[in-house]
C-alpha cells in the first residue's frame, strides 16, 4: 500500500471530544450529503472512507464522487472477496474517476495457511478477521484523523445506537456515520433514482456481503446480516463495535428530512 503524504490539517475546526454528543445530536435529521460536507470541511485532508462495497457503501461513493468531496476512499481487500465485488470495485473507480485504495494483510492467503492452518475463517474466524480486516484497517487509517463508515442503525443490535459522529477509542480518531438514519428502503430508492452500480449478489439473497467463505444468502424474514458467519455466534468482524455506553438519541427521527438533501 502506497504511503500517504498529508498536508497539514486545521485542527482548530475539530470538535472537542467532550462536545461530540451535542455535535452528533445537532447533525440528526441532516442529509447524508450535508453530513459528508460537514465532515470534509472539518477534517479534510485527513478524512477517509473505508468501504466493503455494500449497497450503503455504493451510496456514499456516489455522494463523494458525484459531489467531488475531498475524501480518501479505501477498502479492506482480504483476498477473499466475491468475484462480483472485485468487478464492482473497478466499475466504481471508472464511473466516478476516483481511486479506491486496497488495504491488505501482511500475510498472503498461502502464508496465512502455512502459519495458522488451512481455512482459518472456519477454525478461528475472529483471528482471520483480525489478520485480514482489523489489522489492515489500522494501517489504512494511519495518518488520518477521521473516518467515514456506511453503517445503519437498522442493521442490528450492535449498531442500533450508533451516533452520527463519535470518538472511536479503538482507532483513536473521529468516526462519522452519515447513513445511520437511513432504512434499507432509503438505500435502494437512492440507488434506483441515481442508477448507481451495485453488487448483483444483492439480487440473489445477499443483503450483506463480506468474504466469500463467510457469507451465505439470507431467507425472507431473516435479519439482513444473518448470512454473515452463519452457524456461529459471531456477528461482526471487529471493525464496528457497539458504543461502550448507551447513546441518547432523539425520540423522533425525521427520515424524510434526513434524505431530502441527497437528491
N, C-alpha and C positions, 0 to 999 in steps of 0.2 A: 504494500500500500504506500503510495507516494506521500512523503511528509508534507505538511501544510506550512505555508509561510503566512502568518497572520499580521495584518495591520492592527494598530492599537485600537482598542475599543474605548468609548466614552462611558466609563463605568459609573459616572455620576447619574446616568439615566437608569441604572439598575434599581429595582425596588429593594427597599430594606427587607431583610428576611422576616423581621417582626411584623411587617405590614403586608405580607403576602396574602394572608387570609382576606383582608379587605380588598386588596388588588384583585384577587380571584372573584370575589363577590361582585365587584364593580364591572367585571367582564361577563358575568352571567347575562344571558339574553342577547349578547352581541353576536354578530355573524362570525362564521369561521374566518372569512376574509379579513374582517376587522381585527380579530384576534391575531391572525398571522401578521397583519400590517403593524399592529402594536408590538408584537414580538420582534419583527425585523427592525423597526425603529429603535427599540430598546436595546437589543442585543447584537445586532449586526456590527461587525463581520464575524462575530463569534457565536453564531446560531446555526444549528444543523438539524436535519430531519432524518431519523432512522426509519426506513420503510421495509416492510416484508412483502409489498406489492399486493396486499389485500385490497378489497374494494374501497375501504376507507383511505388507504394509502394512495390509491389512484386519484381519489377526490383531492387530497392535499397536493399531490404532484401537479394536478391540473391548476389548482388555485395558485401555487407557487410559480409554475411555468407560464401560465397564461397572463399573470399579472407581473411577471419579471421581478419577483421578490428576491432580495439578496439573501437567500437561504441555501446553504450547502445541503446536499442530499446524499445519503449512503444507505447501503443495505448490508445485512449480515449474510454473506454468501457462505453457507455451511458446506457447500459442495453436494448437498442432498436435496436441493430444490427440485420440484417437478419440472419437466421439460417445458411445460407451458409457462411456468414462472420465468424461466430464463428468456424465453421468447418475448414475454411482456416487458421485461427489463429493457431489452434492445428497442422495442417498439416505442416505449415512453421516451427514451433518450432521443430517438429520431424525431418524433412528433413535436416535442417541446424544445428541441435543440438544447438539451441540457446534458450534463454528465452526472451519472449516479455512481459514486464510488462503491467498490466492493471491499468490505472489511472481512478478513478471513482468519481462520485459526492458524496458529503457528505450525500445526500438525496437518499433513495431508491425511486423507482417509486411510491410506495404506499405513502411514506411520502411526496413526491412532490405533489401528487394528493390531499392529505389532506390539505397541506399548501397553494397550489396555484390553486387547482381545477383540474378536470379531463382533460386529453388531452391538457396539456399546450402547446404542439407543434402546436396545432391548434389555440388556443386563443391568445397566446403570444409566437410565435416561437423564437423571439430574447431572451426572458427571459429563455426559455427552453435551448437554445444553451449556454447561459451564465452559467446556473447551471450544465449542463451535459457535456459541452465541454470546454468552455473557462476557467472556474474556475479549473476543473481538469487538464487542460493543465498547468496552472500556478503552480499547486502543482507538476505536473510531471516534470517540468523544474527546480524545486528547487535544488540548488547545482550545476547545470550545468552552463557553460559559453557560450555554443554554441549549436544550434540545427539544425538538417537537416530536410528539408521538400521535398516533392515529386512534388511540383507544376511545371507546364509548362506554358510558355508564351502563347502558342496556346490555352489555356483553356478558355480564356475570357478576357474582357477588364480590369478587376481588377487585372489580373496577367500579362498583356501584357508587362509591363516594369520591371518585377521582375529581379533584378540583381543576379548574381551567389552567391555573398556574400555581406551582408549588416549588419548594426546595427539595431536590432529590438527594437525600442523605447518602444513598448508596454510591452515587457517582459524583457527588459534591458539585452539582450545578443546578441551574433552574430547569424546570420541566414545564412545557406548555402543551396543553391538550385541547386543540381548537374544536374537536368534534364530540366532546363528551356529552353534549345535549342532543346530539342527532340520533334519530331512530334508524333502524335498518331501512325503513321505507324512505326516509330522507336521503340516505346514501344512494339508493337505487334510482330515486326520482332525479337526483342531480346527475348521475351517470347517464341516464337516458336523455335528459334535457340537453346535455353538452356533448353527447356522443363520445364519451371517454372510453378508451380501450380498457378492458379488464380481463382477468384470468378466466378462460372459458370453463374451467372446472367449477366455477360458481354456478353454472347452469346444470351441473350434474351432481348436485347434492353435497357440494363442498363450500359451505358458507365461510369457514375459516381454514386457511391453507398455510401449512408450515412445511416442514421437511417431509419428503415422500414416505419414509418408513413409519412416521409417527402421525400421519394424517389419514383419516378414513372419512367416508361420506356420512352424512347425518340424516336420520329418518325424520319424517314430518312430526313436529311436536317436540323434538329434542332441542335442548339448548344448542345455540349455534356453535359453541366450542366443544360440543360433546364428542366430535370426531378427532380431537387432539389427544394423543396418548390414551386412546381408548383401552379400557380394561385395567387402568391403573388409577391411583388417587391423584396423580399429577394433573394439574390444570393450567399451569403457567411454566414458561421456560426459565423464569427467574429474572426477566428484564423488568416487567411491570409488577411491582409488589404493591399490595394494598397499603393505604396510608397507615402509619403507626398509631394514629389516633383518629377517632371519628371526625369527619369534616361536616360542619353545619352548612347545609345547603338551603337555598330559598325553598319555601314550601310549594311555590308555583313556578314552573318553568315554561316560559312562553316560547314554544318551539317555532312558531311562525316567525317571531322576531329574530330568533337565533339564526334562521336560514334565509331571511329576507334579503340580506346583503350579498348573497353568493350567486346571484344570477348572472 
